[in-house]
Amino acid sequence: MMFYPDCQNPYLIWSNIKPTFENFEVSKGYHGGLGGYEEMAGGEREGEGPGGGVAYDDDRPDSPASFEEIERPPLRKIDKYCKAECPCMSARYTIATMACIGFMIAFGMRCNMSAAKLKGEHNGTAFMNWTVATESHVDSSFFWGYLVTQIPGGFVASKFPANKVFGLSIACSATLHLFVPVAMTMMHGHVVICVRILQGLFEGVTYPACHGIWRFWAPPMERSRLATLAFSGSYAGVVVGLPLSGLLADAVGYQAPFYAYGIFGIVWYIFWLWLCFENPRKHPAISIPELKYIEKSLGETSAHPTMPNLKTTPWKQMVRSMPLYAIIVANFCRSWNFYLLVLFQSSFLKHKFHFRIEEAGFVGSLPHLIMTTIVPFGGMLADHLRKNGIMSTTNVRKLFNCGGFGMEGIFFLFVAHAKTATGAMFALTCGVAFSGFAISGYNVNHLDIAPRYASILMGLSNGIGTLAGIIVPYALDGLIMKDPEGCWTTVFTLAACVHLVGCTFYAIFASGELQPWAEPPPEEEQKVWAPPMGAITEDPSQGGAGGYMKETSFGEAPPTYTEVSQMQQTSTVNYGATGHVANNPFAMAGATIAEESLPTDGGMGGTSAASYAATGYDYTQPTAPAAMGQLPQMPSYEQQYPQYQTQ
């Protein structure tokens, strides 16, 4: 609260005029800087909560500098014509949906080879005249490259914007996918193997990069639902990929699925670049409520974090961490059964129950369709149990993971001994559906035990899980060639045992609590906002004695100061920003009236400069309440200028 009396002379204040007071409010739509759609449109976003929807879960007051700190990025050329948002979704759910579609394309590409091989067998000839060893090499070659970039992918996603890493990996893999049919026509399996290795190298960073995205975009109580929504694309990709690949291969030719999915990936990448950004601060269309909701829930350090690197990562502590081993074992066991179904489910239906190619594709997609709906539902249920305090995070992760793994293992035993196609498909559908709940267990657990290293841990666990994708083809191709109809009892019994082992290990050693080695360094721990000490100046030419300068200046070197909590800072008072409020008459940086510049008789009822200085308020000296540990109070208008009071 300040006053500014009317004047004719900058050094002369008229007498007998009582100063007027004016309240300044910052609108909800104010963004505190150039850029963003608010300034372009001059309007405000509707709604009382994040993204114009639900109100904040907390009632923490905003800091005086919070509005100016939120500087919106400048609009790109395309943004001026087409807003970078989905009208029916908030920004974070738009990213989750786009990531889901990206995973659908990536995993759909993995279904193309099995459809092409079945098409070759359907014509009565060995596919491309490949031997059993060559087929095994082609099936597993993708995972050779996929394994190599898992752990490096975690560091890449930490060093570079995770959204760009994720999008570029799928776009490059889709581009290479267009060359697979060309390599096949050369009749050289080694050329196909090289192309698929390159695809695996690029796609190996997708899961670590996705976890890197959620480090900035997922509020803690929404981790399960956002992550599972994105990861459900991997199962939806199989749902769409199996039947679509079969239809295209049967109707057009074995090359058609490769060309179709290559084009899908490139088109998706264009939309990904348009709609998805590294963090909320860099999104030009995100609403201010959603931006503040995300950053408050993650902590103030999320806006400018320090990324871990090879030296700062606590490798020794990770090696000794049993909760991390629980995630790794669970990932391997789930990957074993998942790649078993992706690579050999169509072959199982064709050889044992004599399905046609397109029938095998459609019927085989049913279990994955059910799982695709279960995965996001399980994420919402897990977050509900945690948010309402019904169960601890550890118990939620164990319940969902062990329940999903255990039920899938039991139903796989039924599949192994099923005599009819109906019974086998019923048991297979139930088992795969229950495994969808496990995604809300081990696959989100990285963000619980070590959010700072989530992308690195995801690369580590998914890399070891990829070993299953390499082992499965070599383990099963020989069995299938020897006994195409009778080998499936052994195949599914082995899969059931793998799942039950993973279920037991996770139940014993898993945890949902932040691990001691994952704590951020002391210098990065979250601090309560406080006015920067460097912004308080003693120089009258820089804002007056004890004046408070402009709170935040973007594009300039920040003042050197040490952040302390507001409770500790008792000798300094901030009465609000002035420099960033539009049409503020008090925003006169560096233009203050020094005591010696006042006239001896300034028309203040005979008040001299000396008496004015005596009645003035010294902002640099603590008052008596401050000495007792309380914040000093600004003298009232009546105390400073009793001569203006009406008698």
C-alpha positions as CSV (number, residue, x, y, z in Angstrom):
1,M,0.0,0.0,0.0
2,M,1.6,3.3,-1.2
3,F,0.6,6.9,-1.9
4,Y,1.5,9.3,-4.6
5,P,0.3,12.9,-4.0
6,D,-0.5,15.1,-6.9
7,C,2.3,17.6,-7.7
8,Q,3.3,20.3,-10.0
9,N,7.0,20.1,-9.3
10,P,8.8,16.8,-8.7
11,Y,10.5,18.4,-5.7
12,L,7.4,20.1,-4.3
13,I,4.4,18.4,-2.7
14,W,1.2,20.5,-2.4
15,S,-0.1,21.0,1.1
16,N,-3.6,20.1,2.3
17,I,-4.0,17.3,-0.2
18,K,-4.5,14.0,1.3
19,P,-2.7,11.2,-0.6
20,T,-4.9,8.6,-2.3
21,F,-4.4,4.9,-1.9
22,E,-4.7,2.3,-4.6
23,N,-4.8,-1.5,-4.5
24,F,-3.0,-3.4,-7.1
25,E,-4.1,-6.9,-8.0
26,V,-2.5,-9.4,-10.4
27,S,-5.1,-11.2,-12.5
28,K,-5.3,-14.9,-12.6
29,G,-4.4,-14.8,-16.3
30,Y,-1.4,-12.6,-15.8
31,H,1.8,-14.3,-17.0
32,G,4.5,-11.9,-16.1
33,G,6.4,-11.7,-19.3
34,L,6.3,-11.7,-23.1
35,G,5.1,-14.7,-25.0
36,G,2.3,-17.2,-24.6
37,Y,-1.3,-17.0,-25.7
38,E,-2.4,-14.8,-22.8
39,E,-0.5,-11.9,-24.2
40,M,-1.4,-12.6,-27.8
41,A,-5.2,-12.8,-27.0
42,G,-5.2,-10.4,-24.1
43,G,-7.6,-12.7,-22.3
44,E,-7.7,-15.0,-19.3
45,R,-8.2,-18.7,-19.1
46,E,-11.3,-19.9,-17.4
47,G,-11.5,-22.3,-14.5
48,E,-10.4,-22.4,-10.9
49,G,-7.8,-25.2,-11.1
50,P,-5.2,-26.9,-13.2
51,G,-6.1,-26.5,-16.8
52,G,-9.3,-24.8,-16.0
53,G,-10.6,-27.8,-14.1
54,V,-10.1,-29.1,-10.5
55,A,-8.9,-26.7,-7.9
56,Y,-5.5,-27.1,-6.3
57,D,-5.1,-29.7,-3.7
58,D,-3.1,-27.4,-1.5
59,D,-3.8,-23.9,-0.2
60,R,-0.2,-22.6,-0.1
61,P,0.0,-18.9,-0.9
62,D,1.9,-17.8,-3.9
63,S,5.1,-15.8,-3.4
64,P,5.1,-12.1,-4.4
65,A,7.5,-13.0,-7.2
66,S,5.6,-16.0,-8.4
67,F,3.8,-14.2,-11.2
68,E,6.9,-12.5,-12.6
69,E,8.9,-15.7,-12.4
70,I,6.4,-17.4,-14.8
71,E,7.8,-16.0,-18.1
72,R,6.0,-17.5,-21.1
73,P,8.0,-18.7,-24.1
74,P,7.6,-16.9,-27.4
75,L,5.1,-18.3,-29.8
76,R,6.4,-20.2,-32.8
77,K,5.1,-19.4,-36.3
78,I,2.7,-22.3,-36.3
79,D,1.3,-21.4,-32.9
80,K,0.0,-18.1,-34.2
81,Y,-2.3,-19.9,-36.6
82,C,-3.0,-23.2,-34.7
83,K,-2.8,-23.4,-30.9
84,A,-0.6,-26.1,-29.5
85,E,-3.2,-27.9,-27.5
86,C,-6.0,-30.4,-27.6
87,P,-9.2,-28.5,-26.6
88,C,-10.5,-31.4,-24.5
89,M,-7.3,-32.2,-22.6
90,S,-4.9,-30.5,-20.3
91,A,-1.3,-30.2,-21.4
92,R,0.0,-33.1,-19.3
93,Y,-2.7,-35.5,-20.5
94,T,-2.1,-34.4,-24.1
95,I,1.6,-35.4,-23.7
96,A,0.5,-38.8,-22.2
97,T,-1.9,-39.4,-25.1
98,M,0.7,-38.6,-27.7
99,A,3.3,-40.8,-25.9
100,C,0.7,-43.6,-25.9
101,I,0.2,-43.2,-29.7
102,G,4.0,-43.2,-30.1
103,F,4.3,-46.5,-28.2
104,M,1.5,-47.9,-30.3
105,I,3.5,-47.3,-33.5
106,A,6.7,-48.5,-32.0
107,F,5.2,-51.8,-30.8
108,G,3.1,-52.2,-33.9
109,M,6.3,-52.2,-36.0
110,R,7.4,-55.2,-34.0
111,C,4.4,-57.2,-35.1
112,N,5.1,-56.7,-38.8
113,M,7.8,-59.4,-39.1
114,S,5.7,-62.2,-37.7
115,A,2.9,-61.4,-40.1
116,A,5.3,-61.3,-43.0
117,K,6.8,-64.7,-42.0
118,L,3.3,-66.3,-41.7
119,K,2.5,-64.9,-45.2
120,G,5.6,-66.6,-46.6
121,E,4.7,-69.9,-44.9
122,H,1.1,-69.6,-46.1
123,N,2.3,-69.6,-49.7
124,G,3.9,-73.0,-49.1
125,T,7.5,-71.9,-49.1
126,A,10.1,-71.1,-46.4
127,F,10.1,-67.3,-45.9
128,M,12.9,-65.8,-48.0
129,N,14.6,-69.2,-47.9
130,W,15.9,-68.4,-44.4
131,T,17.2,-71.2,-42.2
132,V,16.0,-71.6,-38.6
133,A,19.1,-69.9,-37.4
134,T,18.6,-66.9,-39.7
135,E,15.0,-66.5,-38.6
136,S,16.1,-66.6,-34.9
137,H,18.7,-63.9,-35.7
138,V,16.2,-61.7,-37.5
139,D,13.7,-62.1,-34.6
140,S,16.2,-61.2,-31.9
141,S,18.4,-58.7,-33.8
142,F,16.1,-55.8,-32.9
143,F,16.7,-56.5,-29.2
144,W,20.5,-56.6,-29.7
145,G,20.4,-52.9,-30.5
146,Y,17.6,-52.3,-28.1
147,L,19.7,-53.6,-25.2
148,V,22.7,-51.5,-26.0
149,T,21.0,-48.1,-25.7
150,Q,18.9,-48.7,-22.6
151,I,21.3,-47.5,-19.9
152,P,23.0,-44.8,-22.1
153,G,19.4,-43.8,-23.1
154,G,18.8,-42.8,-19.4
155,F,21.7,-40.4,-19.5
156,V,20.8,-39.1,-22.9
157,A,17.3,-38.3,-21.6
158,S,18.9,-36.6,-18.6
159,K,21.3,-34.5,-20.6
160,F,19.0,-33.5,-23.5
161,P,15.3,-32.7,-23.6
162,A,13.5,-36.0,-23.0
163,N,10.6,-35.1,-25.2
164,K,12.9,-34.6,-28.2
165,V,14.8,-37.8,-27.5
166,F,11.6,-39.7,-27.3
167,G,10.1,-38.3,-30.5
168,L,13.3,-38.5,-32.5
169,S,13.9,-42.2,-31.5
170,I,10.5,-43.3,-32.9
171,A,10.8,-41.1,-36.0
172,C,14.2,-42.6,-36.8
173,S,13.0,-46.2,-36.2
174,A,10.0,-45.5,-38.4
175,T,12.2,-44.2,-41.2
176,L,14.4,-47.3,-41.0
177,H,11.3,-49.4,-41.1
178,L,10.7,-48.3,-44.6
179,F,13.9,-49.9,-45.7
180,V,13.2,-53.4,-44.2
181,P,11.2,-54.6,-47.3
182,V,14.0,-53.3,-49.5
183,A,16.5,-55.3,-47.5
184,M,14.3,-58.4,-47.7
185,T,14.1,-58.2,-51.5
186,M,17.9,-58.4,-51.6
187,M,17.4,-62.0,-50.3
188,H,20.1,-61.4,-47.6
189,G,19.1,-62.0,-44.0
190,H,22.2,-60.2,-42.9
191,V,21.1,-56.9,-44.4
192,V,17.7,-57.2,-42.6
193,I,19.5,-58.0,-39.4
194,C,21.6,-54.8,-39.7
195,V,18.6,-52.6,-40.3
196,R,16.7,-54.1,-37.3
197,I,19.7,-53.6,-35.1
198,L,19.7,-49.9,-36.0
199,Q,16.0,-49.8,-35.2
200,G,16.7,-51.3,-31.8
201,L,19.4,-48.8,-31.1
202,F,17.0,-45.9,-31.7
203,E,14.0,-47.4,-29.9
204,G,16.1,-48.4,-26.9
205,V,15.9,-44.8,-25.5
206,T,12.1,-44.6,-25.6
207,Y,11.3,-46.0,-22.2
208,P,14.0,-44.0,-20.3
209,A,13.1,-40.9,-22.2
210,C,9.4,-41.3,-21.3
211,H,10.4,-41.5,-17.6
212,G,12.4,-38.4,-18.2
213,I,9.3,-36.6,-19.5
214,W,7.3,-37.5,-16.4
215,R,10.0,-36.2,-14.1
216,F,8.8,-32.7,-15.1
217,W,5.2,-33.3,-16.1
218,A,3.7,-35.8,-13.6
219,P,2.5,-34.6,-10.2
220,P,3.3,-37.2,-7.5
221,M,-0.3,-38.3,-7.0
222,E,-0.8,-38.6,-10.8
223,R,2.3,-40.6,-11.6
224,S,0.5,-44.0,-11.9
225,R,-2.3,-42.8,-14.2
226,L,-0.1,-40.6,-16.5
227,A,2.6,-43.2,-16.8
228,T,0.2,-46.1,-17.3
229,L,-1.7,-44.1,-19.9
230,A,1.5,-43.6,-21.9
231,F,2.7,-47.2,-21.4
232,S,-0.7,-48.7,-22.4
233,G,0.3,-47.7,-25.9
234,S,2.7,-50.6,-26.0
235,Y,-0.2,-53.1,-25.5
236,A,-2.6,-51.1,-27.7
237,G,0.1,-51.3,-30.4
238,V,-0.1,-55.1,-30.3
239,V,-3.9,-54.9,-30.3
240,V,-3.8,-52.9,-33.5
241,G,-0.6,-54.2,-34.9
242,L,-1.4,-58.0,-35.0
243,P,-4.7,-57.7,-37.0
244,L,-3.6,-54.8,-39.1
245,S,-0.3,-56.4,-40.1
246,G,-2.2,-59.6,-41.0
247,L,-4.8,-57.8,-43.1
248,L,-2.2,-55.8,-45.0
249,A,0.1,-58.7,-45.6
250,D,-2.8,-60.9,-46.8
251,A,-4.4,-58.2,-49.0
252,V,-1.4,-56.4,-50.4
253,G,1.7,-58.2,-49.6
254,Y,4.3,-58.8,-46.9
255,Q,5.8,-55.4,-47.6
256,A,2.6,-53.4,-46.9
257,P,2.8,-53.4,-43.0
258,F,6.3,-52.1,-43.1
259,Y,5.5,-49.2,-45.4
260,A,2.3,-48.3,-43.5
261,Y,3.9,-48.2,-40.1
262,G,6.9,-46.2,-41.4
263,I,4.5,-43.5,-42.7
264,F,2.5,-43.6,-39.4
265,G,5.7,-42.9,-37.4
266,I,6.8,-39.9,-39.5
267,V,3.3,-38.3,-39.4
268,W,3.1,-38.9,-35.6
269,Y,6.5,-37.2,-35.1
270,I,5.2,-34.0,-36.8
271,F,2.3,-33.8,-34.3
272,W,4.7,-34.6,-31.4
273,L,6.9,-31.7,-32.2
274,W,3.9,-29.4,-32.3
275,L,2.1,-30.5,-29.1
276,C,4.8,-31.7,-26.7
277,F,7.5,-29.7,-24.8
278,E,10.3,-30.5,-22.4
279,N,8.6,-29.0,-19.3
280,P,5.6,-26.9,-18.4
281,R,7.6,-23.6,-18.4
282,K,8.4,-24.1,-22.1
283,H,4.8,-24.8,-23.2
284,P,3.3,-21.7,-24.8
285,A,-0.3,-22.9,-24.5
286,I,-0.4,-24.4,-20.9
287,S,-2.7,-22.6,-18.6
288,I,-1.2,-20.7,-15.6
289,P,-3.3,-22.8,-13.1
290,E,-2.0,-26.1,-14.5
291,L,1.6,-24.8,-14.7
292,K,1.5,-23.7,-11.1
293,Y,-0.2,-26.9,-10.0
294,I,2.5,-29.1,-11.6
295,E,5.4,-27.1,-10.3
296,K,4.0,-26.8,-6.8
297,S,3.4,-30.5,-6.5
298,L,6.9,-31.3,-7.8
299,G,8.6,-28.6,-5.8
300,E,10.2,-25.3,-6.8
301,T,13.4,-27.0,-7.8
302,S,11.6,-28.7,-10.7
303,A,11.7,-25.5,-12.7
304,H,15.5,-25.4,-12.9
305,P,16.8,-28.8,-11.9
306,T,20.4,-30.2,-12.0
307,M,20.5,-33.3,-14.0
308,P,22.5,-36.4,-12.8
309,N,25.4,-37.5,-14.8
310,L,27.8,-40.5,-14.8
311,K,29.9,-39.2,-11.9
312,T,27.0,-38.0,-9.7
313,T,25.0,-41.2,-10.1
314,P,25.3,-43.3,-6.9
315,W,26.2,-46.6,-8.6
316,K,27.5,-48.4,-5.5
317,Q,24.3,-47.7,-3.6
318,M,22.2,-48.8,-6.6
319,V,24.1,-52.1,-6.8
320,R,23.2,-52.8,-3.1
321,S,19.5,-51.7,-3.4
322,M,17.2,-54.7,-3.2
323,P,14.1,-52.6,-4.2
324,L,15.9,-51.9,-7.5
325,Y,16.6,-55.6,-8.0
326,A,12.9,-56.3,-7.4
327,I,12.0,-53.9,-10.3
328,I,14.7,-55.5,-12.5
329,V,13.5,-59.1,-11.9
330,A,9.8,-58.0,-12.4
331,N,10.8,-56.3,-15.7
332,F,12.6,-59.4,-17.0
333,C,9.7,-61.7,-16.1
334,R,7.1,-59.5,-17.7
335,S,9.2,-59.0,-20.8
336,W,9.6,-62.8,-21.2
337,N,5.8,-63.3,-21.5
338,F,5.2,-60.1,-23.5
339,Y,7.7,-60.9,-26.2
340,L,6.6,-64.5,-26.2
341,L,3.1,-63.3,-27.2
342,V,4.3,-60.7,-29.6
343,L,6.6,-63.0,-31.5
344,F,4.8,-66.4,-31.2
345,Q,1.2,-65.9,-30.4
346,S,0.1,-66.0,-34.0
347,S,2.2,-69.0,-34.6
348,F,0.6,-70.7,-31.6
349,L,-2.9,-70.2,-32.9
350,K,-1.9,-71.2,-36.5
351,H,0.0,-74.3,-35.6
352,K,-2.0,-75.7,-32.7
353,F,-5.6,-74.6,-33.6
354,H,-5.1,-74.1,-37.4
355,F,-6.2,-70.5,-37.6
356,R,-5.7,-68.5,-40.8
357,I,-3.3,-65.5,-40.7
358,E,-6.0,-62.8,-40.5
359,E,-7.9,-64.9,-37.9
360,A,-4.8,-65.4,-35.8
361,G,-4.2,-61.6,-35.9
362,F,-7.8,-60.6,-34.8
363,V,-8.2,-63.3,-32.2
364,G,-4.7,-62.8,-30.9
365,S,-5.3,-59.1,-30.4
366,L,-8.2,-59.7,-28.0
367,P,-6.1,-60.3,-24.8
368,H,-4.0,-57.2,-25.5
369,L,-7.2,-55.2,-26.1
370,I,-8.5,-56.1,-22.7
371,M,-5.1,-55.4,-21.2
372,T,-5.0,-51.9,-22.8
373,T,-8.2,-51.0,-20.9
374,I,-6.9,-52.5,-17.7
375,V,-3.6,-50.7,-17.6
376,P,-4.9,-47.0,-17.3
377,F,-7.8,-48.2,-15.0
378,G,-5.2,-49.8,-12.8
379,G,-3.2,-46.6,-12.7
380,M,-6.2,-44.6,-11.6
381,L,-7.1,-47.2,-8.9
382,A,-3.5,-47.2,-7.6
383,D,-3.5,-43.4,-7.3
384,H,-6.8,-43.5,-5.6
385,L,-5.6,-45.9,-2.9
386,R,-2.5,-43.8,-2.3
387,K,-4.1,-40.4,-2.4
388,N,-6.8,-41.3,0.1
389,G,-4.4,-43.0,2.5
390,I,-6.1,-46.4,2.1
391,M,-2.8,-48.2,1.4
392,S,0.8,-47.1,1.5
393,T,2.7,-46.8,-1.7
394,T,4.8,-49.9,-1.0
395,N,1.7,-52.0,-0.4
396,V,-0.1,-50.6,-3.5
397,R,2.9,-51.5,-5.7
398,K,3.2,-55.0,-4.2
399,L,-0.6,-55.7,-4.4
400,F,-0.8,-54.7,-8.1
401,N,2.4,-56.3,-9.2
402,C,2.0,-59.6,-7.4
403,G,-1.7,-59.9,-8.1
404,G,-1.1,-59.3,-11.8
405,F,1.9,-61.7,-12.1
406,G,0.3,-64.4,-9.9
407,M,-3.0,-64.5,-11.8
408,E,-1.2,-64.5,-15.2
409,G,1.0,-67.4,-14.1
410,I,-2.0,-69.4,-13.0
411,F,-4.0,-68.8,-16.2
412,F,-0.9,-69.6,-18.4
413,L,-0.9,-73.1,-16.8
414,F,-4.5,-73.5,-18.1
415,V,-3.3,-72.3,-21.5
416,A,-0.6,-74.9,-21.5
417,H,-3.1,-77.8,-21.0
418,A,-6.0,-76.4,-23.0
419,K,-7.5,-78.8,-25.6
420,T,-9.8,-76.3,-27.4
421,A,-9.2,-73.0,-29.0
422,T,-12.0,-71.4,-26.9
423,G,-10.6,-72.6,-23.6
424,A,-7.1,-71.5,-24.6
425,M,-8.2,-68.1,-25.7
426,F,-10.3,-67.6,-22.5
427,A,-7.4,-68.4,-20.2
428,L,-4.9,-66.4,-22.3
429,T,-7.2,-63.4,-22.3
430,C,-7.7,-63.5,-18.5
431,G,-4.0,-64.0,-17.8
432,V,-2.9,-61.1,-20.0
433,A,-5.7,-58.9,-18.6
434,F,-4.6,-59.4,-15.0
435,S,-1.0,-58.7,-16.0
436,G,-2.2,-55.1,-16.9
437,F,-2.4,-54.4,-13.1
438,A,1.3,-55.2,-12.8
439,I,2.1,-52.1,-14.8
440,S,1.0,-50.0,-11.9
441,G,3.5,-51.9,-9.8
442,Y,7.0,-52.4,-11.2
443,N,6.7,-50.1,-14.2
444,V,6.0,-47.0,-12.1
445,N,8.1,-48.0,-9.2
446,H,11.2,-46.1,-10.5
447,L,9.5,-42.8,-9.8
448,D,8.8,-43.9,-6.2
449,I,12.2,-45.0,-5.1
450,A,14.4,-42.5,-7.0
451,P,12.5,-39.9,-9.1
452,R,15.8,-38.1,-9.6
453,Y,17.3,-41.1,-11.4
454,A,14.1,-42.5,-12.8
455,S,15.2,-42.4,-16.5
456,I,18.5,-44.1,-15.6
457,L,16.8,-46.8,-13.6
458,M,14.3,-47.4,-16.3
459,G,17.1,-47.8,-18.8
460,L,18.8,-50.3,-16.5
461,S,15.8,-52.4,-15.7
462,N,14.4,-52.3,-19.2
463,G,17.8,-53.2,-20.6
464,I,17.9,-56.4,-18.5
465,G,14.3,-57.0,-19.4
466,T,15.3,-56.8,-23.1
467,L,17.5,-59.9,-22.5
468,A,14.2,-61.8,-22.4
469,G,13.5,-60.6,-26.0
470,I,16.9,-61.9,-27.1
471,I,16.6,-65.3,-25.3
472,V,13.0,-66.2,-26.2
473,P,13.5,-66.6,-30.0
474,Y,16.6,-68.8,-29.5
475,A,14.8,-70.8,-26.8
476,L,11.6,-71.4,-28.7
477,D,12.4,-71.5,-32.4
478,G,14.1,-74.9,-32.1
479,L,11.1,-76.3,-30.1
480,I,8.6,-75.0,-32.7
481,M,10.5,-76.4,-35.6
482,K,10.7,-79.9,-34.0
483,D,7.1,-80.1,-32.8
484,P,4.9,-77.3,-34.1
485,E,1.7,-78.6,-32.4
486,G,2.9,-80.3,-29.2
487,C,5.6,-77.9,-28.0
488,W,3.2,-75.3,-26.6
489,T,2.6,-77.1,-23.3
490,T,6.3,-76.7,-22.5
491,V,6.3,-73.1,-23.7
492,F,3.4,-71.9,-21.6
493,T,4.4,-73.9,-18.5
494,L,7.8,-72.3,-18.6
495,A,6.2,-68.8,-19.0
496,A,4.0,-69.5,-15.9
497,C,7.0,-70.5,-13.8
498,V,8.9,-67.3,-14.8
499,H,6.0,-65.2,-13.7
500,L,5.5,-66.9,-10.4
501,V,9.3,-66.5,-9.6
502,G,9.0,-62.8,-10.4
503,C,5.9,-62.4,-8.2
504,T,7.7,-64.0,-5.2
505,F,10.8,-61.9,-5.5
506,Y,8.9,-58.6,-5.9
507,A,6.7,-59.4,-2.9
508,I,9.8,-59.8,-0.7
509,F,12.0,-57.0,-1.7
510,A,10.0,-54.3,-3.4
511,S,9.5,-50.8,-1.8
512,G,7.5,-47.7,-2.7
513,E,9.5,-45.3,-0.5
514,L,12.2,-42.9,-1.6
515,Q,15.6,-44.6,-1.1
516,P,18.3,-42.8,0.9
517,W,20.7,-42.8,-2.0
518,A,18.1,-41.1,-4.2
519,E,17.9,-38.0,-2.0
520,P,18.9,-34.8,-3.8
521,P,22.1,-33.1,-2.8
522,P,21.7,-30.6,0.1
523,E,22.2,-27.6,-2.1
524,E,19.3,-28.7,-4.3
525,E,16.8,-29.3,-1.5
526,Q,13.6,-27.3,-1.8
527,K,13.6,-23.9,-0.1
528,V,10.8,-21.7,0.8
529,W,10.6,-18.6,-1.3
530,A,12.3,-15.5,0.1
531,P,13.2,-12.1,-1.4
532,P,16.8,-12.3,-2.7
533,M,19.2,-10.5,-0.4
534,G,21.0,-9.2,-3.4
535,A,17.9,-7.3,-4.4
536,I,17.9,-5.2,-1.3
537,T,20.1,-2.2,-2.0
538,E,21.7,0.3,0.2
539,D,22.4,2.7,-2.6
540,P,19.7,5.4,-3.0
541,S,20.6,5.7,-6.7
542,Q,19.5,2.1,-7.1
543,G,16.2,2.3,-5.5
544,G,16.6,4.3,-2.3
545,A,17.9,3.4,1.1
546,G,16.8,-0.1,1.7
547,G,14.6,0.0,-1.4
548,Y,13.5,-3.2,-3.0
549,M,14.6,-3.4,-6.6
550,K,12.9,-5.2,-9.4
551,E,12.1,-8.7,-8.1
552,T,13.0,-10.8,-11.2
553,S,14.9,-9.9,-14.3
554,F,15.0,-12.4,-17.0
555,G,17.9,-12.4,-19.5
556,E,20.2,-10.8,-16.9
557,A,22.6,-12.3,-14.5
558,P,20.8,-12.9,-11.2
559,P,22.1,-11.3,-8.0
560,T,24.3,-13.4,-5.8
561,Y,22.5,-14.3,-2.6
562,T,21.8,-17.2,-0.3
563,E,18.3,-18.3,0.0
564,V,16.9,-18.6,3.5
565,S,13.4,-19.2,4.7
566,Q,11.0,-16.4,5.3
567,M,10.8,-17.4,9.0
568,Q,14.5,-16.7,9.3
569,Q,14.5,-13.4,7.5
570,T,13.3,-10.9,10.0
571,S,15.1,-7.7,9.1
572,T,13.7,-7.3,5.6
573,V,10.2,-6.6,4.5
574,N,8.9,-6.9,1.0
575,Y,5.7,-4.9,0.2
576,G,5.1,-6.3,-3.2
577,A,6.6,-5.8,-6.6
578,T,6.2,-2.6,-8.6
579,G,8.3,-3.0,-11.7
580,H,6.1,-5.6,-13.4
581,V,2.6,-4.2,-12.8
582,A,1.2,-2.5,-15.8
583,N,0.4,1.2,-15.5
584,N,2.0,1.4,-12.1
585,P,2.9,5.0,-11.3
586,F,5.4,3.9,-8.6
587,A,7.6,1.8,-11.0
588,M,10.4,4.4,-11.2
589,A,13.6,2.3,-11.1
590,G,16.5,4.3,-9.9
591,A,14.4,7.5,-9.5
592,T,14.0,8.3,-5.8
593,I,14.2,11.5,-3.9
594,A,17.2,11.8,-1.7
595,E,16.9,13.6,1.6
596,E,19.2,16.5,0.7
597,S,17.2,17.2,-2.5
598,L,14.1,18.2,-0.5
599,P,13.5,21.9,0.0
600,T,13.7,23.3,3.5
601,D,10.1,24.4,3.2
602,G,8.4,22.0,0.9
603,G,4.9,23.3,1.4
604,M,4.2,20.6,3.9
605,G,2.8,22.8,6.4
606,G,6.2,24.1,7.5
607,T,7.7,20.7,7.7
608,S,11.4,20.8,7.0
609,A,13.5,18.3,5.3
610,A,15.1,17.4,8.6
611,S,11.7,16.8,10.1
612,Y,10.6,14.8,7.0
613,A,13.6,12.6,7.4
614,A,12.9,12.2,11.1
615,T,9.4,11.1,10.5
616,G,10.3,8.9,7.5
617,Y,10.6,5.2,7.7
618,D,14.0,3.6,7.5
619,Y,13.6,0.3,5.6
620,T,17.1,-0.8,6.4
621,Q,16.8,-0.7,10.2
622,P,14.8,-3.4,12.1
623,T,12.2,-2.1,14.4
624,A,11.6,-3.3,17.9
625,P,9.2,-6.1,16.9
626,A,11.9,-7.4,14.5
627,A,14.4,-7.5,17.4
628,M,12.0,-9.9,19.2
629,G,11.8,-12.2,16.2
630,Q,8.8,-10.6,14.5
631,L,8.5,-8.9,11.1
632,P,8.7,-5.1,11.3
633,Q,5.6,-3.1,10.6
634,M,5.4,-0.2,8.3
635,P,4.3,3.0,10.1
636,S,0.8,4.1,9.3
637,Y,0.0,7.2,7.3
638,E,-1.2,9.0,10.4
639,Q,2.0,8.3,12.2
640,Q,4.2,9.6,9.4
641,Y,2.2,12.7,8.5
642,P,0.1,14.0,11.4
643,Q,-0.1,17.5,9.8
644,Y,-2.4,16.1,7.1
645,Q,-5.0,14.9,9.4
646,T,-8.3,16.9,9.5
647,Q,-9.1,18.4,12.8
